[in-house]
Every structure is written in structure tokens, then in C-alpha cells.
Amino acid sequence: RVLIAYDNKLQSAPRNLPNSLETIDLSRNDLTTLSGSNVCAIASLMTLDLSSNRLTELPRFKSPRLEELAIADNRLESLSPLE
């Protein structure tokens, strides 16, 4: 239920993540986009840490249980509304 992948120099978010994940930590990587990943559509996701990356935008989230979203220390220029 938990994926911890912080500080791994990832340049893209993992693809085809299990829908059972409740917590994902992708902080302190080199992510510039979340496209191609299902991270924003995991129905059971409650906590997502994307802080300290190089993201310039966030896609629309379709995670109804999302309670915590950490996005500090990025290069965000735009945000899509949460659903």
C-alpha cells in the first residue's frame, strides 16, 4: 500500500502503479512531468509527496480519497483543479 521512491534521481514517474496504493513518496527526484503515469488516478491514494522535483504543472487528479498533497519546492506554473 506504500511506495517510497524519494531521492532516486527519477526523471519520470513510475507507470502502471497498483490501484491499491494509499501513500506515494516521489519527493527529491528530478521529475518534470507526471504524464504517462497513473499516479493521479489511483482511487485509493490518500497521501502523495511530489515535493523537491522540477514539476512545472500538475495534471487533474482523479483520486477521491486524496487528503495530503505535498508540492513544495517545484517550478509550478499552473495547477489543474482537484476532482
Disulfide bonds with the S-S distance in Angstrom:
none
